């Protein structure tokens, strides 16, 4: 492996910094330290943003479920205000339309297949 590395270094002109006291090494170490701090901050900010977004989605879903199933039951309230007997309606519907759902499904499937 070292032979391959040496042969490639011989073919490519790479800058050689042999001096261990070169001021650029110190600058590189300082920049690497700053880069590490920036990476840590960005990681924590991204994580916080993702968690906030996830929390917002959960809150929004819960709000829509609450509105849909508990708060916006206006159809029932409207039926009760008009003295509409839903039970009697269902009985009469079953009496005069014994299988309305299967007929509706067959119409829908027929329209989709055609």
OpenMM code with the backbone's topology and positions (N, CA, C; nanometers):
from openmm import Vec3, app, unit

residues = "UNK UNK UNK UNK UNK UNK UNK UNK UNK UNK UNK UNK UNK UNK UNK UNK UNK UNK UNK UNK UNK UNK UNK UNK UNK UNK UNK UNK UNK UNK UNK UNK UNK UNK UNK UNK UNK UNK UNK UNK UNK UNK UNK UNK UNK UNK UNK UNK UNK UNK UNK UNK UNK UNK UNK UNK UNK UNK UNK UNK UNK UNK UNK UNK UNK UNK UNK UNK UNK UNK UNK UNK UNK UNK UNK UNK UNK UNK UNK UNK UNK UNK UNK UNK UNK UNK UNK UNK UNK UNK UNK UNK UNK UNK UNK UNK UNK UNK UNK UNK UNK UNK UNK UNK UNK UNK UNK UNK UNK UNK UNK UNK UNK UNK".split()
positions = [
    Vec3(0.0826, -0.1194, 0.0000),
    Vec3(0.0000, 0.0000, 0.0000),
    Vec3(0.0871, 0.1260, 0.0000),
    Vec3(0.1938, 0.1214, 0.0787),
    Vec3(0.2824, 0.2376, 0.0850),
    Vec3(0.3513, 0.2608, -0.0492),
    Vec3(0.3803, 0.1531, -0.1196),
    Vec3(0.4446, 0.1668, -0.2505),
    Vec3(0.3518, 0.2371, -0.3482),
    Vec3(0.2231, 0.2036, -0.3423),
    Vec3(0.1266, 0.2679, -0.4303),
    Vec3(0.1172, 0.4159, -0.3969),
    Vec3(0.1150, 0.4473, -0.2693),
    Vec3(0.1062, 0.5872, -0.2265),
    Vec3(0.2296, 0.6642, -0.2718),
    Vec3(0.3451, 0.6059, -0.2544),
    Vec3(0.4686, 0.6737, -0.2950),
    Vec3(0.4746, 0.6933, -0.4466),
    Vec3(0.4286, 0.5935, -0.5215),
    Vec3(0.4321, 0.6075, -0.6673),
    Vec3(0.3349, 0.7152, -0.7140),
    Vec3(0.2186, 0.7247, -0.6492),
    Vec3(0.1227, 0.8288, -0.6867),
    Vec3(0.1768, 0.9650, -0.6480),
    Vec3(0.2386, 0.9754, -0.5301),
    Vec3(0.2981, 1.1034, -0.4902),
    Vec3(0.4089, 1.1444, -0.5865),
    Vec3(0.4789, 1.0457, -0.6395),
    Vec3(0.5839, 1.0775, -0.7362),
    Vec3(0.5266, 1.1279, -0.8680),
    Vec3(0.4098, 1.0801, -0.9061),
    Vec3(0.3489, 1.1222, -1.0315),
    Vec3(0.2777, 1.2565, -1.0194),
    Vec3(0.2145, 1.2794, -0.9039),
    Vec3(0.1400, 1.4036, -0.8843),
    Vec3(0.2222, 1.5009, -0.8015),
    Vec3(0.2318, 1.6219, -0.8476),
    Vec3(0.3059, 1.7200, -0.7675),
    Vec3(0.2196, 1.7699, -0.6509),
    Vec3(0.2413, 1.7134, -0.5346),
    Vec3(0.1674, 1.7537, -0.4157),
    Vec3(0.2525, 1.8505, -0.3343),
    Vec3(0.1885, 1.9498, -0.2744),
    Vec3(0.2666, 2.0430, -0.1917),
    Vec3(0.3144, 1.9706, -0.0657),
    Vec3(0.4378, 1.9799, -0.0396),
    Vec3(0.4973, 1.9142, 0.0756),
    Vec3(0.5282, 2.0193, 0.1819),
    Vec3(0.4701, 2.0002, 0.2983),
    Vec3(0.5007, 2.0887, 0.4105),
    Vec3(0.5729, 2.0023, 0.5126),
    Vec3(0.6978, 2.0170, 0.5142),
    Vec3(0.7793, 1.9327, 0.6004),
    Vec3(0.8039, 1.9979, 0.7368),
    Vec3(0.7872, 2.1275, 0.7439),
    Vec3(0.8187, 2.1992, 0.8670),
    Vec3(0.7052, 2.1804, 0.9682),
    Vec3(0.7285, 2.1146, 1.0827),
    Vec3(0.6226, 2.0958, 1.1820),
    Vec3(0.5836, 2.2258, 1.2519),
    Vec3(0.6653, 2.3272, 1.2429),
    Vec3(0.6357, 2.4556, 1.3072),
    Vec3(0.5773, 2.5563, 1.2089),
    Vec3(0.5305, 2.5089, 1.0977),
    Vec3(0.4729, 2.5989, 0.9970),
    Vec3(0.3477, 2.6670, 1.0562),
    Vec3(0.3346, 2.7981, 1.0440),
    Vec3(0.2193, 2.8686, 1.1015),
    Vec3(0.0865, 2.8276, 1.0369),
    Vec3(0.0934, 2.7736, 0.9181),
    Vec3(-0.0300, 2.7277, 0.8532),
    Vec3(-0.0890, 2.6062, 0.9240),
    Vec3(-0.0043, 2.5232, 0.9865),
    Vec3(-0.0544, 2.4100, 1.0638),
    Vec3(-0.1371, 2.4599, 1.1831),
    Vec3(-0.0873, 2.5622, 1.2491),
    Vec3(-0.1597, 2.6192, 1.3632),
    Vec3(-0.2936, 2.6767, 1.3174),
    Vec3(-0.2908, 2.7460, 1.2050),
    Vec3(-0.4143, 2.8030, 1.1498),
    Vec3(-0.5136, 2.6923, 1.1125),
    Vec3(-0.4613, 2.5835, 1.0558),
    Vec3(-0.5474, 2.4708, 1.0207),
    Vec3(-0.6130, 2.4104, 1.1450),
    Vec3(-0.5360, 2.3937, 1.2525),
    Vec3(-0.5919, 2.3377, 1.3755),
    Vec3(-0.6987, 2.4310, 1.4338),
    Vec3(-0.6765, 2.5615, 1.4283),
    Vec3(-0.7756, 2.6574, 1.4780),
    Vec3(-0.9048, 2.6501, 1.3950),
    Vec3(-0.8876, 2.6429, 1.2621),
    Vec3(-1.0047, 2.6336, 1.1754),
    Vec3(-1.0793, 2.5014, 1.1950),
    Vec3(-1.0054, 2.3928, 1.2186),
    Vec3(-1.0710, 2.2649, 1.2456),
    Vec3(-1.1505, 2.2700, 1.3751),
    Vec3(-1.0971, 2.3389, 1.4770),
    Vec3(-1.1696, 2.3526, 1.6038),
    Vec3(-1.2967, 2.4345, 1.5841),
    Vec3(-1.2866, 2.5433, 1.5087),
    Vec3(-1.4043, 2.6265, 1.4805),
    Vec3(-1.5063, 2.5476, 1.4000),
    Vec3(-1.4570, 2.4699, 1.3029),
    Vec3(-1.5458, 2.3868, 1.2206),
    Vec3(-1.6200, 2.2844, 1.3069),
    Vec3(-1.5527, 2.2262, 1.4040),
    Vec3(-1.6151, 2.1280, 1.4926),
    Vec3(-1.7268, 2.1933, 1.5749),
    Vec3(-1.7028, 2.3132, 1.6260),
    Vec3(-1.8044, 2.3852, 1.7036),
    Vec3(-1.9251, 2.4175, 1.6155),
    Vec3(-1.8983, 2.4626, 1.4930),
    Vec3(-2.0076, 2.4956, 1.3997),
    Vec3(-2.0878, 2.3707, 1.3663),
    Vec3(-2.0202, 2.2589, 1.3444),
    Vec3(-2.0904, 2.1334, 1.3154),
    Vec3(-2.1800, 2.0913, 1.4313),
    Vec3(-2.1310, 2.1062, 1.5540),
    Vec3(-2.2118, 2.0702, 1.6707),
    Vec3(-2.3342, 2.1597, 1.6825),
    Vec3(-2.3161, 2.2901, 1.6622),
    Vec3(-2.4292, 2.3833, 1.6698),
    Vec3(-2.5313, 2.3544, 1.5604),
    Vec3(-2.4833, 2.3308, 1.4389),
    Vec3(-2.5760, 2.3049, 1.3291),
    Vec3(-2.6512, 2.1740, 1.3515),
    Vec3(-2.5835, 2.0753, 1.4063),
    Vec3(-2.6492, 1.9477, 1.4354),
    Vec3(-2.7609, 1.9676, 1.5378),
    Vec3(-2.7328, 2.0430, 1.6432),
    Vec3(-2.8354, 2.0650, 1.7458),
    Vec3(-2.9508, 2.1495, 1.6909),
    Vec3(-2.9213, 2.2487, 1.6072),
    Vec3(-3.0279, 2.3305, 1.5495),
    Vec3(-3.1165, 2.2500, 1.4548),
    Vec3(-3.0562, 2.1665, 1.3738),
    Vec3(-3.1340, 2.0841, 1.2812),
    Vec3(-3.2197, 1.9848, 1.3583),
    Vec3(-3.1626, 1.9272, 1.4631),
    Vec3(-3.2385, 1.8323, 1.5448),
    Vec3(-3.3569, 1.9019, 1.6116),
    Vec3(-3.3349, 2.0220, 1.6635),
    Vec3(-3.4426, 2.0972, 1.7265),
    Vec3(-3.5508, 2.1334, 1.6248),
    Vec3(-3.5096, 2.1715, 1.5057),
    Vec3(-3.6069, 2.2055, 1.4019),
    Vec3(-3.6897, 2.0842, 1.3597),
    Vec3(-3.6256, 1.9702, 1.3464),
    Vec3(-3.6984, 1.8480, 1.3113),
    Vec3(-3.7965, 1.8088, 1.4213),
    Vec3(-3.7544, 1.8200, 1.5455),
    Vec3(-3.8439, 1.7870, 1.6560),
    Vec3(-3.9611, 1.8843, 1.6619),
    Vec3(-3.9360, 2.0117, 1.6381),
    Vec3(-4.0449, 2.1094, 1.6371),
    Vec3(-4.1421, 2.0811, 1.5228),
    Vec3(-4.0910, 2.0476, 1.4075),
    Vec3(-4.1773, 2.0137, 1.2942),
    Vec3(-4.2598, 1.8896, 1.3222),
    Vec3(-4.1977, 1.7902, 1.3837),
    Vec3(-4.2703, 1.6676, 1.4180),
    Vec3(-4.3792, 1.6982, 1.5208),
    Vec3(-4.3466, 1.7795, 1.6196),
    Vec3(-4.4460, 1.8193, 1.7191),
    Vec3(-4.5612, 1.8963, 1.6571),
    Vec3(-4.5284, 1.9850, 1.5626),
    Vec3(-4.6325, 2.0616, 1.4942),
    Vec3(-4.7254, 1.9697, 1.4151),
    Vec3(-4.6676, 1.8700, 1.3481),
    Vec3(-4.7509, 1.7766, 1.2711),
    Vec3(-4.8431, 1.6964, 1.3636),
    Vec3(-4.7918, 1.6543, 1.4784),
    Vec3(-4.8750, 1.5806, 1.5739),
    Vec3(-4.9869, 1.6700, 1.6256),
    Vec3(-4.9533, 1.7930, 1.6599),
    Vec3(-5.0536, 1.8874, 1.7099),
    Vec3(-5.1597, 1.9161, 1.6041),
    Vec3(-5.1183, 1.9352, 1.4803),
    Vec3(-5.2122, 1.9634, 1.3720),
    Vec3(-5.3042, 1.8435, 1.3481),
    Vec3(-5.2481, 1.7239, 1.3490),
    Vec3(-5.3297, 1.6038, 1.3308),
    Vec3(-5.4305, 1.5891, 1.4433),
    Vec3(-5.3861, 1.6118, 1.5662),
    Vec3(-5.4770, 1.6021, 1.6803),
    Vec3(-5.5876, 1.7073, 1.6706),
    Vec3(-5.5531, 1.8279, 1.6279),
    Vec3(-5.6529, 1.9336, 1.6130),
    Vec3(-5.7566, 1.8970, 1.5074),
    Vec3(-5.7113, 1.8464, 1.3932),
    Vec3(-5.8053, 1.8073, 1.2879),
    Vec3(-5.8938, 1.6912, 1.3321),
    Vec3(-5.8362, 1.5967, 1.4062),
    Vec3(-5.9178, 1.4861, 1.4563),
    Vec3(-6.0220, 1.5369, 1.5553),
    Vec3(-5.9811, 1.6282, 1.6425),
    Vec3(-6.0743, 1.6844, 1.7401),
    Vec3(-6.1873, 1.7582, 1.6695),
    Vec3(-6.1504, 1.8404, 1.5712),
    Vec3(-6.2533, 1.9145, 1.4983),
    Vec3(-6.3462, 1.8196, 1.4227),
    Vec3(-6.2899, 1.7182, 1.3616),
    Vec3(-6.3697, 1.6279, 1.2796),
    Vec3(-6.4651, 1.5433, 1.3627),
    Vec3(-6.4161, 1.4859, 1.4714),
    Vec3(-6.4957, 1.3872, 1.5428),
    Vec3(-6.5716, 1.4416, 1.6633),
    Vec3(-6.5332, 1.5568, 1.7168),
    Vec3(-6.6004, 1.6044, 1.8368),
    Vec3(-6.6672, 1.7400, 1.8172),
    Vec3(-6.5970, 1.8324, 1.7612),
    Vec3(-6.6472, 1.9690, 1.7566),
    Vec3(-6.7427, 1.9929, 1.6404),
    Vec3(-6.7125, 1.9373, 1.5248),
    Vec3(-6.7921, 1.9654, 1.4058),
    Vec3(-6.8983, 1.8587, 1.3813),
    Vec3(-6.9705, 1.8241, 1.4831),
    Vec3(-7.0809, 1.7302, 1.4665),
    Vec3(-7.2081, 1.8086, 1.4407),
    Vec3(-7.1960, 1.9084, 1.3554),
    Vec3(-7.3084, 1.9982, 1.3288),
    Vec3(-7.4231, 1.9269, 1.2594),
    Vec3(-7.3937, 1.8207, 1.1836),
    Vec3(-7.5014, 1.7492, 1.1157),
    Vec3(-7.5962, 1.6847, 1.2165),
    Vec3(-7.5407, 1.6281, 1.3223),
    Vec3(-7.6265, 1.5698, 1.4255),
    Vec3(-7.7051, 1.6787, 1.4992),
    Vec3(-7.6364, 1.7870, 1.5289),
    Vec3(-7.7041, 1.8966, 1.5984),
    Vec3(-7.8157, 1.9546, 1.5126),
    Vec3(-7.7910, 1.9644, 1.3822),
    Vec3(-7.8920, 2.0173, 1.2913),
    Vec3(-8.0106, 1.9223, 1.2817),
    Vec3(-7.9809, 1.7918, 1.2762),
    Vec3(-8.0900, 1.6939, 1.2718),
    Vec3(-8.1736, 1.6990, 1.3986),
    Vec3(-8.1077, 1.7119, 1.5136),
    Vec3(-8.1811, 1.7206, 1.6392),
    Vec3(-8.2638, 1.8483, 1.6464),
    Vec3(-8.2105, 1.9578, 1.5948),
    Vec3(-8.2838, 2.0849, 1.5970),
    Vec3(-8.4070, 2.0787, 1.5073),
    Vec3(-8.4021, 2.0016, 1.4000),
    Vec3(-8.5150, 1.9889, 1.3078),
    Vec3(-8.6070, 1.8743, 1.3459),
    Vec3(-8.5796, 1.8106, 1.4603),
    Vec3(-8.6578, 1.6974, 1.5091),
    Vec3(-8.6590, 1.5845, 1.4058),
    Vec3(-8.5400, 1.5532, 1.3553),
    Vec3(-8.5223, 1.4486, 1.2560),
    Vec3(-8.4932, 1.3182, 1.3284),
    Vec3(-8.5725, 1.2142, 1.2999),
    Vec3(-8.5552, 1.0842, 1.3645),
    Vec3(-8.4661, 0.9976, 1.2753),
    Vec3(-8.3387, 0.9923, 1.3123),
    Vec3(-8.2420, 0.9180, 1.2311),
    Vec3(-8.2696, 0.7680, 1.2357),
    Vec3(-8.3127, 0.7169, 1.3481),
    Vec3(-8.3439, 0.5743, 1.3592),
    Vec3(-8.4568, 0.5340, 1.2660),
    Vec3(-8.5646, 0.6146, 1.2647),
    Vec3(-8.6792, 0.5856, 1.1766),
    Vec3(-8.6381, 0.5972, 1.0306),
    Vec3(-8.5524, 0.6951, 1.0004),
    Vec3(-8.5024, 0.7122, 0.8641),
    Vec3(-8.4271, 0.5873, 0.8183),
    Vec3(-8.3413, 0.5332, 0.9055),
    Vec3(-8.2659, 0.4126, 0.8706),
    Vec3(-8.3586, 0.2929, 0.8484),
    Vec3(-8.4621, 0.2811, 0.9334),
    Vec3(-8.5575, 0.1708, 0.9156),
    Vec3(-8.6286, 0.1791, 0.7812),
    Vec3(-8.6769, 0.2979, 0.7472),
    Vec3(-8.7476, 0.3145, 0.6201),
    Vec3(-8.6545, 0.2950, 0.5011),
    Vec3(-8.5325, 0.3387, 0.5162),
    Vec3(-8.4352, 0.3233, 0.4079),
    Vec3(-8.4072, 0.1753, 0.3817),
    Vec3(-8.3927, 0.0969, 0.4896),
    Vec3(-8.3704, -0.0469, 0.4741),
    Vec3(-8.4935, -0.1161, 0.4165),
    Vec3(-8.6107, -0.0685, 0.4539),
    Vec3(-8.7342, -0.1298, 0.4071),
    Vec3(-8.7522, -0.1120, 0.2563),
    Vec3(-8.7279, 0.0093, 0.2065),
    Vec3(-8.7521, 0.0377, 0.0650),
    Vec3(-8.6288, 0.0180, -0.0236),
    Vec3(-8.5123, 0.0192, 0.0349),
    Vec3(-8.3884, -0.0061, -0.0397),
    Vec3(-8.3097, -0.1135, 0.0345),
    Vec3(-8.3407, -0.2401, 0.0096),
    Vec3(-8.2794, -0.3454, 0.0901),
    Vec3(-8.1278, -0.3561, 0.0734),
    Vec3(-8.0760, -0.3318, -0.0460),
    Vec3(-7.9311, -0.3419, -0.0666),
    Vec3(-7.8810, -0.2207, -0.1446),
    Vec3(-7.8887, -0.1031, -0.0875),
    Vec3(-7.8443, 0.0139, -0.1632),
    Vec3(-7.6935, 0.0207, -0.1773),
    Vec3(-7.6221, -0.0296, -0.0788),
    Vec3(-7.4768, -0.0173, -0.0854),
    Vec3(-7.4188, -0.1034, -0.1961),
    Vec3(-7.4713, -0.2263, -0.2143),
    Vec3(-7.4173, -0.3120, -0.3193),
    Vec3(-7.4494, -0.2565, -0.4575),
    Vec3(-7.5673, -0.1939, -0.4731),
    Vec3(-7.6029, -0.1342, -0.6011),
    Vec3(-7.5126, -0.0151, -0.6303),
    Vec3(-7.4854, 0.0655, -0.5261),
    Vec3(-7.3967, 0.1809, -0.5453),
    Vec3(-7.2554, 0.1357, -0.5795),
    Vec3(-7.2118, 0.0318, -0.5125),
    Vec3(-7.0772, -0.0189, -0.5388),
    Vec3(-7.0683, -0.0732, -0.6801),
    Vec3(-7.1705, -0.1465, -0.7252),
    Vec3(-7.1664, -0.2017, -0.8607),
    Vec3(-7.1701, -0.0890, -0.9649),
    Vec3(-7.2451, 0.0190, -0.9361),
    Vec3(-7.2442, 0.1334, -1.0285),
    Vec3(-7.1090, 0.1978, -1.0351),
    Vec3(-7.0453, 0.2148, -0.9196),
    Vec3(-6.9144, 0.2768, -0.9146),
    Vec3(-6.8109, 0.1897, -0.9856),
    Vec3(-6.8145, 0.0589, -0.9563),
    Vec3(-6.7205, -0.0314, -1.0218),
    Vec3(-6.7434, -0.0390, -1.1713),
    Vec3(-6.8713, -0.0361, -1.2138),
    Vec3(-6.9002, -0.0366, -1.3562),
    Vec3(-6.8478, 0.0879, -1.4246),
    Vec3(-6.8588, 0.2032, -1.3573),
    Vec3(-6.8079, 0.3277, -1.4156),
    Vec3(-6.6562, 0.3269, -1.4221),
    Vec3(-6.5920, 0.2657, -1.3245),
    Vec3(-6.4457, 0.2613, -1.3239),
    Vec3(-6.3951, 0.1669, -1.4313),
    Vec3(-6.4615, 0.0517, -1.4486),
    Vec3(-6.4155, -0.0477, -1.5455),
    Vec3(-6.4420, -0.0021, -1.6888),
    Vec3(-6.5443, 0.0796, -1.7108),
    Vec3(-6.5750, 0.1265, -1.8469),
    Vec3(-6.4910, 0.2411, -1.8793),
] * unit.nanometer
topology = app.Topology()
chain = topology.addChain("A")
for resn in residues:
    res = topology.addResidue(resn, chain)
    for name in ("N", "CA", "C"):
        topology.addAtom(name, app.Element.getBySymbol(name[0]), res)
